[in-house]
Amino acid sequence: MGKSENFVIGLILGAAVGAAVAYVFGPSRATTFDAKYQSRWDRALAEGKEAELKRKAELEEELAETKRRHTPGQGR
């Protein structure tokens, strides 16, 4: 491969990586830039955090229920 071929391959790969980064971190098509703006990345992080908190609450409730059922001294 010559230098010009390597340059063209690098140019194409760079453009592809740049497009992928712009897609992930950029706004969606119907986005308005106001105080509530979120990129796809921000939205994914917020949804992940919400799912984490919901699952944590479920697990804590399950743990509390298990502790109530297995408390020593209760007549079974």
PyMOL Python script that loads the backbone (N, CA, C, O; Angstrom):
from pymol import cmd

cmd.read_pdbstr("""\
ATOM      1  N   MET A   1       0.839  -1.188   0.000  1.00  0.00           N
ATOM      2  CA  MET A   1       0.000   0.000   0.000  1.00  0.00           C
ATOM      3  C   MET A   1       0.877   1.240   0.000  1.00  0.00           C
ATOM      4  O   MET A   1       1.895   1.315   0.687  1.00  0.00           O
ATOM      5  N   GLY A   2       0.452   2.194  -0.781  1.00  0.00           N
ATOM      6  CA  GLY A   2       1.183   3.435  -0.848  1.00  0.00           C
ATOM      7  C   GLY A   2       0.669   4.429   0.178  1.00  0.00           C
ATOM      8  O   GLY A   2      -0.323   4.190   0.867  1.00  0.00           O
ATOM      9  N   LYS A   3       1.365   5.540   0.259  1.00  0.00           N
ATOM     10  CA  LYS A   3       0.984   6.580   1.217  1.00  0.00           C
ATOM     11  C   LYS A   3      -0.399   7.143   0.922  1.00  0.00           C
ATOM     12  O   LYS A   3      -1.151   7.448   1.847  1.00  0.00           O
ATOM     13  N   SER A   4      -0.738   7.282  -0.337  1.00  0.00           N
ATOM     14  CA  SER A   4      -2.040   7.854  -0.687  1.00  0.00           C
ATOM     15  C   SER A   4      -3.179   6.899  -0.316  1.00  0.00           C
ATOM     16  O   SER A   4      -4.248   7.345   0.100  1.00  0.00           O
ATOM     17  N   GLU A   5      -2.956   5.601  -0.463  1.00  0.00           N
ATOM     18  CA  GLU A   5      -3.970   4.634  -0.074  1.00  0.00           C
ATOM     19  C   GLU A   5      -4.184   4.653   1.442  1.00  0.00           C
ATOM     20  O   GLU A   5      -5.320   4.624   1.916  1.00  0.00           O
ATOM     21  N   ASN A   6      -3.092   4.701   2.188  1.00  0.00           N
ATOM     22  CA  ASN A   6      -3.197   4.784   3.648  1.00  0.00           C
ATOM     23  C   ASN A   6      -3.920   6.065   4.074  1.00  0.00           C
ATOM     24  O   ASN A   6      -4.709   6.058   5.018  1.00  0.00           O
ATOM     25  N   PHE A   7      -3.644   7.147   3.374  1.00  0.00           N
ATOM     26  CA  PHE A   7      -4.305   8.411   3.689  1.00  0.00           C
ATOM     27  C   PHE A   7      -5.813   8.308   3.465  1.00  0.00           C
ATOM     28  O   PHE A   7      -6.595   8.765   4.299  1.00  0.00           O
ATOM     29  N   VAL A   8      -6.221   7.718   2.354  1.00  0.00           N
ATOM     30  CA  VAL A   8      -7.644   7.579   2.038  1.00  0.00           C
ATOM     31  C   VAL A   8      -8.324   6.662   3.056  1.00  0.00           C
ATOM     32  O   VAL A   8      -9.430   6.963   3.504  1.00  0.00           O
ATOM     33  N   ILE A   9      -7.690   5.561   3.425  1.00  0.00           N
ATOM     34  CA  ILE A   9      -8.251   4.652   4.428  1.00  0.00           C
ATOM     35  C   ILE A   9      -8.382   5.373   5.768  1.00  0.00           C
ATOM     36  O   ILE A   9      -9.410   5.260   6.436  1.00  0.00           O
ATOM     37  N   GLY A  10      -7.356   6.105   6.159  1.00  0.00           N
ATOM     38  CA  GLY A  10      -7.408   6.875   7.402  1.00  0.00           C
ATOM     39  C   GLY A  10      -8.494   7.934   7.377  1.00  0.00           C
ATOM     40  O   GLY A  10      -9.173   8.164   8.378  1.00  0.00           O
ATOM     41  N   LEU A  11      -8.653   8.571   6.238  1.00  0.00           N
ATOM     42  CA  LEU A  11      -9.695   9.585   6.071  1.00  0.00           C
ATOM     43  C   LEU A  11     -11.087   8.976   6.228  1.00  0.00           C
ATOM     44  O   LEU A  11     -11.944   9.547   6.901  1.00  0.00           O
ATOM     45  N   ILE A  12     -11.306   7.836   5.617  1.00  0.00           N
ATOM     46  CA  ILE A  12     -12.602   7.157   5.704  1.00  0.00           C
ATOM     47  C   ILE A  12     -12.867   6.681   7.124  1.00  0.00           C
ATOM     48  O   ILE A  12     -13.966   6.871   7.644  1.00  0.00           O
ATOM     49  N   LEU A  13     -11.874   6.065   7.758  1.00  0.00           N
ATOM     50  CA  LEU A  13     -12.044   5.612   9.139  1.00  0.00           C
ATOM     51  C   LEU A  13     -12.283   6.785  10.084  1.00  0.00           C
ATOM     52  O   LEU A  13     -13.122   6.694  10.980  1.00  0.00           O
ATOM     53  N   GLY A  14     -11.570   7.860   9.899  1.00  0.00           N
ATOM     54  CA  GLY A  14     -11.767   9.049  10.734  1.00  0.00           C
ATOM     55  C   GLY A  14     -13.157   9.635  10.577  1.00  0.00           C
ATOM     56  O   GLY A  14     -13.773  10.051  11.559  1.00  0.00           O
ATOM     57  N   ALA A  15     -13.650   9.670   9.361  1.00  0.00           N
ATOM     58  CA  ALA A  15     -15.002  10.180   9.123  1.00  0.00           C
ATOM     59  C   ALA A  15     -16.045   9.278   9.770  1.00  0.00           C
ATOM     60  O   ALA A  15     -17.027   9.767  10.329  1.00  0.00           O
ATOM     61  N   ALA A  16     -15.840   7.963   9.699  1.00  0.00           N
ATOM     62  CA  ALA A  16     -16.786   7.016  10.309  1.00  0.00           C
ATOM     63  C   ALA A  16     -16.797   7.161  11.831  1.00  0.00           C
ATOM     64  O   ALA A  16     -17.864   7.170  12.444  1.00  0.00           O
ATOM     65  N   VAL A  17     -15.634   7.273  12.433  1.00  0.00           N
ATOM     66  CA  VAL A  17     -15.556   7.453  13.887  1.00  0.00           C
ATOM     67  C   VAL A  17     -16.181   8.781  14.283  1.00  0.00           C
ATOM     68  O   VAL A  17     -16.909   8.848  15.273  1.00  0.00           O
ATOM     69  N   GLY A  18     -15.914   9.815  13.543  1.00  0.00           N
ATOM     70  CA  GLY A  18     -16.493  11.127  13.826  1.00  0.00           C
ATOM     71  C   GLY A  18     -18.012  11.110  13.728  1.00  0.00           C
ATOM     72  O   GLY A  18     -18.695  11.718  14.552  1.00  0.00           O
ATOM     73  N   ALA A  19     -18.539  10.423  12.732  1.00  0.00           N
ATOM     74  CA  ALA A  19     -19.994  10.325  12.579  1.00  0.00           C
ATOM     75  C   ALA A  19     -20.611   9.549  13.734  1.00  0.00           C
ATOM     76  O   ALA A  19     -21.677   9.917  14.227  1.00  0.00           O
ATOM     77  N   ALA A  20     -19.950   8.476  14.173  1.00  0.00           N
ATOM     78  CA  ALA A  20     -20.463   7.688  15.296  1.00  0.00           C
ATOM     79  C   ALA A  20     -20.470   8.507  16.579  1.00  0.00           C
ATOM     80  O   ALA A  20     -21.443   8.465  17.332  1.00  0.00           O
ATOM     81  N   VAL A  21     -19.412   9.243  16.835  1.00  0.00           N
ATOM     82  CA  VAL A  21     -19.337  10.084  18.031  1.00  0.00           C
ATOM     83  C   VAL A  21     -20.393  11.178  17.983  1.00  0.00           C
ATOM     84  O   VAL A  21     -21.036  11.459  18.994  1.00  0.00           O
ATOM     85  N   ALA A  22     -20.579  11.793  16.833  1.00  0.00           N
ATOM     86  CA  ALA A  22     -21.593  12.837  16.688  1.00  0.00           C
ATOM     87  C   ALA A  22     -22.988  12.269  16.898  1.00  0.00           C
ATOM     88  O   ALA A  22     -23.848  12.938  17.472  1.00  0.00           O
ATOM     89  N   TYR A  23     -23.222  11.052  16.444  1.00  0.00           N
ATOM     90  CA  TYR A  23     -24.537  10.424  16.623  1.00  0.00           C
ATOM     91  C   TYR A  23     -24.819  10.143  18.101  1.00  0.00           C
ATOM     92  O   TYR A  23     -25.921  10.401  18.585  1.00  0.00           O
ATOM     93  N   VAL A  24     -23.830   9.618  18.810  1.00  0.00           N
ATOM     94  CA  VAL A  24     -24.029   9.258  20.218  1.00  0.00           C
ATOM     95  C   VAL A  24     -24.154  10.494  21.100  1.00  0.00           C
ATOM     96  O   VAL A  24     -25.036  10.555  21.956  1.00  0.00           O
ATOM     97  N   PHE A  25     -23.294  11.464  20.906  1.00  0.00           N
ATOM     98  CA  PHE A  25     -23.258  12.618  21.796  1.00  0.00           C
ATOM     99  C   PHE A  25     -24.078  13.804  21.297  1.00  0.00           C
ATOM    100  O   PHE A  25     -24.269  14.772  22.033  1.00  0.00           O
ATOM    101  N   GLY A  26     -24.552  13.746  20.095  1.00  0.00           N
ATOM    102  CA  GLY A  26     -25.295  14.862  19.527  1.00  0.00           C
ATOM    103  C   GLY A  26     -26.789  14.761  19.772  1.00  0.00           C
ATOM    104  O   GLY A  26     -27.274  13.773  20.324  1.00  0.00           O
ATOM    105  N   PRO A  27     -27.504  15.778  19.364  1.00  0.00           N
ATOM    106  CA  PRO A  27     -28.960  15.791  19.570  1.00  0.00           C
ATOM    107  C   PRO A  27     -29.679  14.927  18.540  1.00  0.00           C
ATOM    108  O   PRO A  27     -29.151  14.652  17.462  1.00  0.00           O
ATOM    109  N   SER A  28     -30.884  14.506  18.887  1.00  0.00           N
ATOM    110  CA  SER A  28     -31.706  13.797  17.905  1.00  0.00           C
ATOM    111  C   SER A  28     -32.296  14.827  16.945  1.00  0.00           C
ATOM    112  O   SER A  28     -32.174  16.029  17.183  1.00  0.00           O
ATOM    113  N   ARG A  29     -32.917  14.388  15.894  1.00  0.00           N
ATOM    114  CA  ARG A  29     -33.383  15.292  14.840  1.00  0.00           C
ATOM    115  C   ARG A  29     -34.444  16.282  15.314  1.00  0.00           C
ATOM    116  O   ARG A  29     -34.419  17.446  14.914  1.00  0.00           O
ATOM    117  N   ALA A  30     -35.368  15.845  16.154  1.00  0.00           N
ATOM    118  CA  ALA A  30     -36.480  16.700  16.570  1.00  0.00           C
ATOM    119  C   ALA A  30     -36.174  17.468  17.859  1.00  0.00           C
ATOM    120  O   ALA A  30     -37.096  17.898  18.553  1.00  0.00           O
ATOM    121  N   THR A  31     -34.918  17.641  18.178  1.00  0.00           N
ATOM    122  CA  THR A  31     -34.531  18.277  19.435  1.00  0.00           C
ATOM    123  C   THR A  31     -34.578  19.786  19.323  1.00  0.00           C
ATOM    124  O   THR A  31     -34.123  20.366  18.338  1.00  0.00           O
ATOM    125  N   THR A  32     -35.129  20.406  20.334  1.00  0.00           N
ATOM    126  CA  THR A  32     -35.039  21.857  20.461  1.00  0.00           C
ATOM    127  C   THR A  32     -34.041  22.145  21.573  1.00  0.00           C
ATOM    128  O   THR A  32     -34.004  21.432  22.577  1.00  0.00           O
ATOM    129  N   PHE A  33     -33.260  23.149  21.407  1.00  0.00           N
ATOM    130  CA  PHE A  33     -32.221  23.475  22.374  1.00  0.00           C
ATOM    131  C   PHE A  33     -32.771  24.435  23.414  1.00  0.00           C
ATOM    132  O   PHE A  33     -32.685  25.654  23.265  1.00  0.00           O
ATOM    133  N   ASP A  34     -33.339  23.862  24.471  1.00  0.00           N
ATOM    134  CA  ASP A  34     -33.856  24.659  25.568  1.00  0.00           C
ATOM    135  C   ASP A  34     -33.252  24.140  26.871  1.00  0.00           C
ATOM    136  O   ASP A  34     -32.276  23.391  26.844  1.00  0.00           O
ATOM    137  N   ALA A  35     -33.812  24.523  27.989  1.00  0.00           N
ATOM    138  CA  ALA A  35     -33.260  24.135  29.288  1.00  0.00           C
ATOM    139  C   ALA A  35     -33.381  22.637  29.543  1.00  0.00           C
ATOM    140  O   ALA A  35     -32.658  22.097  30.381  1.00  0.00           O
ATOM    141  N   LYS A  36     -34.280  21.957  28.836  1.00  0.00           N
ATOM    142  CA  LYS A  36     -34.492  20.530  29.051  1.00  0.00           C
ATOM    143  C   LYS A  36     -33.740  19.667  28.042  1.00  0.00           C
ATOM    144  O   LYS A  36     -33.997  18.467  27.958  1.00  0.00           O
ATOM    145  N   TYR A  37     -32.829  20.240  27.285  1.00  0.00           N
ATOM    146  CA  TYR A  37     -32.098  19.506  26.259  1.00  0.00           C
ATOM    147  C   TYR A  37     -31.294  18.358  26.871  1.00  0.00           C
ATOM    148  O   TYR A  37     -30.630  18.530  27.894  1.00  0.00           O
ATOM    149  N   GLN A  38     -31.361  17.198  26.239  1.00  0.00           N
ATOM    150  CA  GLN A  38     -30.535  16.049  26.605  1.00  0.00           C
ATOM    151  C   GLN A  38     -30.073  15.351  25.327  1.00  0.00           C
ATOM    152  O   GLN A  38     -30.858  15.137  24.404  1.00  0.00           O
ATOM    153  N   SER A  39     -28.808  15.007  25.291  1.00  0.00           N
ATOM    154  CA  SER A  39     -28.319  14.214  24.165  1.00  0.00           C
ATOM    155  C   SER A  39     -28.748  12.766  24.387  1.00  0.00           C
ATOM    156  O   SER A  39     -29.259  12.417  25.451  1.00  0.00           O
ATOM    157  N   ARG A  40     -28.538  11.937  23.386  1.00  0.00           N
ATOM    158  CA  ARG A  40     -28.862  10.517  23.541  1.00  0.00           C
ATOM    159  C   ARG A  40     -28.092   9.928  24.708  1.00  0.00           C
ATOM    160  O   ARG A  40     -28.625   9.121  25.470  1.00  0.00           O
ATOM    161  N   TRP A  41     -26.845  10.331  24.847  1.00  0.00           N
ATOM    162  CA  TRP A  41     -25.986   9.840  25.927  1.00  0.00           C
ATOM    163  C   TRP A  41     -26.557  10.254  27.283  1.00  0.00           C
ATOM    164  O   TRP A  41     -26.664   9.428  28.189  1.00  0.00           O
ATOM    165  N   ASP A  42     -26.923  11.529  27.425  1.00  0.00           N
ATOM    166  CA  ASP A  42     -27.495  12.020  28.685  1.00  0.00           C
ATOM    167  C   ASP A  42     -28.793  11.286  29.006  1.00  0.00           C
ATOM    168  O   ASP A  42     -29.032  10.916  30.155  1.00  0.00           O
ATOM    169  N   ARG A  43     -29.616  11.078  28.008  1.00  0.00           N
ATOM    170  CA  ARG A  43     -30.896  10.386  28.202  1.00  0.00           C
ATOM    171  C   ARG A  43     -30.653   8.939  28.633  1.00  0.00           C
ATOM    172  O   ARG A  43     -31.338   8.437  29.523  1.00  0.00           O
ATOM    173  N   ALA A  44     -29.693   8.273  28.016  1.00  0.00           N
ATOM    174  CA  ALA A  44     -29.380   6.892  28.380  1.00  0.00           C
ATOM    175  C   ALA A  44     -28.869   6.815  29.812  1.00  0.00           C
ATOM    176  O   ALA A  44     -29.240   5.907  30.556  1.00  0.00           O
ATOM    177  N   LEU A  45     -28.023   7.760  30.201  1.00  0.00           N
ATOM    178  CA  LEU A  45     -27.525   7.775  31.577  1.00  0.00           C
ATOM    179  C   LEU A  45     -28.651   8.017  32.576  1.00  0.00           C
ATOM    180  O   LEU A  45     -28.692   7.381  33.629  1.00  0.00           O
ATOM    181  N   ALA A  46     -29.558   8.924  32.256  1.00  0.00           N
ATOM    182  CA  ALA A  46     -30.682   9.213  33.151  1.00  0.00           C
ATOM    183  C   ALA A  46     -31.597   7.996  33.278  1.00  0.00           C
ATOM    184  O   ALA A  46     -32.046   7.674  34.378  1.00  0.00           O
ATOM    185  N   GLU A  47     -31.874   7.324  32.175  1.00  0.00           N
ATOM    186  CA  GLU A  47     -32.720   6.137  32.225  1.00  0.00           C
ATOM    187  C   GLU A  47     -32.041   5.015  33.002  1.00  0.00           C
ATOM    188  O   GLU A  47     -32.703   4.274  33.730  1.00  0.00           O
ATOM    189  N   GLY A  48     -30.740   4.887  32.854  1.00  0.00           N
ATOM    190  CA  GLY A  48     -30.000   3.882  33.614  1.00  0.00           C
ATOM    191  C   GLY A  48     -30.040   4.158  35.100  1.00  0.00           C
ATOM    192  O   GLY A  48     -30.215   3.241  35.902  1.00  0.00           O
ATOM    193  N   LYS A  49     -29.881   5.412  35.470  1.00  0.00           N
ATOM    194  CA  LYS A  49     -29.932   5.791  36.883  1.00  0.00           C
ATOM    195  C   LYS A  49     -31.322   5.523  37.459  1.00  0.00           C
ATOM    196  O   LYS A  49     -31.449   5.045  38.587  1.00  0.00           O
ATOM    197  N   GLU A  50     -32.357   5.832  36.685  1.00  0.00           N
ATOM    198  CA  GLU A  50     -33.731   5.587  37.128  1.00  0.00           C
ATOM    199  C   GLU A  50     -33.969   4.087  37.329  1.00  0.00           C
ATOM    200  O   GLU A  50     -34.580   3.683  38.318  1.00  0.00           O
ATOM    201  N   ALA A  51     -33.492   3.270  36.399  1.00  0.00           N
ATOM    202  CA  ALA A  51     -33.646   1.823  36.515  1.00  0.00           C
ATOM    203  C   ALA A  51     -32.872   1.294  37.719  1.00  0.00           C
ATOM    204  O   ALA A  51     -33.330   0.384  38.410  1.00  0.00           O
ATOM    205  N   GLU A  52     -31.693   1.872  37.964  1.00  0.00           N
ATOM    206  CA  GLU A  52     -30.890   1.462  39.114  1.00  0.00           C
ATOM    207  C   GLU A  52     -31.629   1.743  40.416  1.00  0.00           C
ATOM    208  O   GLU A  52     -31.678   0.884  41.296  1.00  0.00           O
ATOM    209  N   LEU A  53     -32.198   2.921  40.548  1.00  0.00           N
ATOM    210  CA  LEU A  53     -32.904   3.280  41.773  1.00  0.00           C
ATOM    211  C   LEU A  53     -34.142   2.409  41.978  1.00  0.00           C
ATOM    212  O   LEU A  53     -34.449   2.008  43.101  1.00  0.00           O
ATOM    213  N   LYS A  54     -34.848   2.120  40.889  1.00  0.00           N
ATOM    214  CA  LYS A  54     -36.034   1.268  40.979  1.00  0.00           C
ATOM    215  C   LYS A  54     -35.640  -0.137  41.429  1.00  0.00           C
ATOM    216  O   LYS A  54     -36.277  -0.710  42.312  1.00  0.00           O
ATOM    217  N   ARG A  55     -34.606  -0.683  40.830  1.00  0.00           N
ATOM    218  CA  ARG A  55     -34.156  -2.038  41.186  1.00  0.00           C
ATOM    219  C   ARG A  55     -33.641  -2.069  42.615  1.00  0.00           C
ATOM    220  O   ARG A  55     -33.879  -3.044  43.328  1.00  0.00           O
ATOM    221  N   LYS A  56     -32.944  -1.029  43.051  1.00  0.00           N
ATOM    222  CA  LYS A  56     -32.433  -0.968  44.415  1.00  0.00           C
ATOM    223  C   LYS A  56     -33.588  -0.984  45.412  1.00  0.00           C
ATOM    224  O   LYS A  56     -33.517  -1.672  46.430  1.00  0.00           O
ATOM    225  N   ALA A  57     -34.643  -0.235  45.128  1.00  0.00           N
ATOM    226  CA  ALA A  57     -35.814  -0.217  46.009  1.00  0.00           C
ATOM    227  C   ALA A  57     -36.464  -1.596  46.066  1.00  0.00           C
ATOM    228  O   ALA A  57     -36.885  -2.040  47.134  1.00  0.00           O
ATOM    229  N   GLU A  58     -36.549  -2.278  44.923  1.00  0.00           N
ATOM    230  CA  GLU A  58     -37.121  -3.623  44.890  1.00  0.00           C
ATOM    231  C   GLU A  58     -36.293  -4.590  45.735  1.00  0.00           C
ATOM    232  O   GLU A  58     -36.849  -5.382  46.497  1.00  0.00           O
ATOM    233  N   LEU A  59     -34.977  -4.528  45.605  1.00  0.00           N
ATOM    234  CA  LEU A  59     -34.110  -5.428  46.352  1.00  0.00           C
ATOM    235  C   LEU A  59     -34.158  -5.140  47.848  1.00  0.00           C
ATOM    236  O   LEU A  59     -34.136  -6.063  48.662  1.00  0.00           O
ATOM    237  N   GLU A  60     -34.222  -3.848  48.216  1.00  0.00           N
ATOM    238  CA  GLU A  60     -34.310  -3.505  49.630  1.00  0.00           C
ATOM    239  C   GLU A  60     -35.623  -4.007  50.231  1.00  0.00           C
ATOM    240  O   GLU A  60     -35.646  -4.474  51.369  1.00  0.00           O
ATOM    241  N   GLU A  61     -36.711  -3.912  49.472  1.00  0.00           N
ATOM    242  CA  GLU A  61     -37.995  -4.423  49.946  1.00  0.00           C
ATOM    243  C   GLU A  61     -37.940  -5.941  50.095  1.00  0.00           C
ATOM    244  O   GLU A  61     -38.452  -6.488  51.071  1.00  0.00           O
ATOM    245  N   GLU A  62     -37.329  -6.613  49.143  1.00  0.00           N
ATOM    246  CA  GLU A  62     -37.188  -8.065  49.207  1.00  0.00           C
ATOM    247  C   GLU A  62     -36.347  -8.472  50.414  1.00  0.00           C
ATOM    248  O   GLU A  62     -36.672  -9.445  51.094  1.00  0.00           O
ATOM    249  N   LEU A  63     -35.276  -7.741  50.684  1.00  0.00           N
ATOM    250  CA  LEU A  63     -34.430  -8.026  51.843  1.00  0.00           C
ATOM    251  C   LEU A  63     -35.207  -7.822  53.139  1.00  0.00           C
ATOM    252  O   LEU A  63     -35.119  -8.645  54.050  1.00  0.00           O
ATOM    253  N   ALA A  64     -35.962  -6.739  53.227  1.00  0.00           N
ATOM    254  CA  ALA A  64     -36.750  -6.477  54.425  1.00  0.00           C
ATOM    255  C   ALA A  64     -37.783  -7.575  54.642  1.00  0.00           C
ATOM    256  O   ALA A  64     -38.002  -8.002  55.776  1.00  0.00           O
ATOM    257  N   GLU A  65     -38.416  -8.033  53.573  1.00  0.00           N
ATOM    258  CA  GLU A  65     -39.408  -9.108  53.680  1.00  0.00           C
ATOM    259  C   GLU A  65     -38.748 -10.405  54.137  1.00  0.00           C
ATOM    260  O   GLU A  65     -39.301 -11.124  54.969  1.00  0.00           O
ATOM    261  N   THR A  66     -37.583 -10.704  53.602  1.00  0.00           N
ATOM    262  CA  THR A  66     -36.857 -11.912  53.995  1.00  0.00           C
ATOM    263  C   THR A  66     -36.467 -11.835  55.465  1.00  0.00           C
ATOM    264  O   THR A  66     -36.575 -12.827  56.186  1.00  0.00           O
ATOM    265  N   LYS A  67     -36.018 -10.679  55.914  1.00  0.00           N
ATOM    266  CA  LYS A  67     -35.657 -10.518  57.329  1.00  0.00           C
ATOM    267  C   LYS A  67     -36.876 -10.694  58.224  1.00  0.00           C
ATOM    268  O   LYS A  67     -36.774 -11.286  59.298  1.00  0.00           O
ATOM    269  N   ARG A  68     -38.021 -10.188  57.794  1.00  0.00           N
ATOM    270  CA  ARG A  68     -39.251 -10.342  58.599  1.00  0.00           C
ATOM    271  C   ARG A  68     -39.647 -11.812  58.709  1.00  0.00           C
ATOM    272  O   ARG A  68     -40.088 -12.246  59.773  1.00  0.00           O
ATOM    273  N   ARG A  69     -39.502 -12.572  57.654  1.00  0.00           N
ATOM    274  CA  ARG A  69     -39.878 -13.976  57.666  1.00  0.00           C
ATOM    275  C   ARG A  69     -38.915 -14.833  58.479  1.00  0.00           C
ATOM    276  O   ARG A  69     -39.321 -15.858  59.027  1.00  0.00           O
ATOM    277  N   HIS A  70     -37.667 -14.442  58.568  1.00  0.00           N
ATOM    278  CA  HIS A  70     -36.654 -15.264  59.214  1.00  0.00           C
ATOM    279  C   HIS A  70     -36.169 -14.663  60.530  1.00  0.00           C
ATOM    280  O   HIS A  70     -35.042 -14.936  60.945  1.00  0.00           O
ATOM    281  N   THR A  71     -36.973 -13.867  61.181  1.00  0.00           N
ATOM    282  CA  THR A  71     -36.586 -13.285  62.448  1.00  0.00           C
ATOM    283  C   THR A  71     -36.596 -14.378  63.517  1.00  0.00           C
ATOM    284  O   THR A  71     -37.607 -15.060  63.687  1.00  0.00           O
ATOM    285  N   PRO A  72     -35.486 -14.555  64.241  1.00  0.00           N
ATOM    286  CA  PRO A  72     -35.432 -15.587  65.289  1.00  0.00           C
ATOM    287  C   PRO A  72     -36.441 -15.293  66.405  1.00  0.00           C
ATOM    288  O   PRO A  72     -36.720 -14.133  66.710  1.00  0.00           O
ATOM    289  N   GLY A  73     -36.982 -16.351  67.005  1.00  0.00           N
ATOM    290  CA  GLY A  73     -37.897 -16.210  68.117  1.00  0.00           C
ATOM    291  C   GLY A  73     -39.347 -16.195  67.713  1.00  0.00           C
ATOM    292  O   GLY A  73     -40.224 -16.213  68.577  1.00  0.00           O
ATOM    293  N   GLN A  74     -39.629 -16.162  66.417  1.00  0.00           N
ATOM    294  CA  GLN A  74     -41.023 -16.209  65.980  1.00  0.00           C
ATOM    295  C   GLN A  74     -41.473 -17.657  65.947  1.00  0.00           C
ATOM    296  O   GLN A  74     -40.735 -18.545  65.521  1.00  0.00           O
ATOM    297  N   GLY A  75     -42.679 -17.876  66.398  1.00  0.00           N
ATOM    298  CA  GLY A  75     -43.232 -19.229  66.339  1.00  0.00           C
ATOM    299  C   GLY A  75     -43.685 -19.548  64.924  1.00  0.00           C
ATOM    300  O   GLY A  75     -44.424 -18.777  64.311  1.00  0.00           O
ATOM    301  N   ARG A  76     -43.247 -20.668  64.418  1.00  0.00           N
ATOM    302  CA  ARG A  76     -43.607 -21.026  63.042  1.00  0.00           C
ATOM    303  C   ARG A  76     -44.673 -22.047  63.027  1.00  0.00           C
ATOM    304  O   ARG A  76     -45.106 -22.471  61.955  1.00  0.00           O
TER     305      ARG A  76
END
""", "prot")
cmd.dss("prot")
cmd.show_as("cartoon", "prot")
cmd.util.cbc("prot")
cmd.orient("prot")
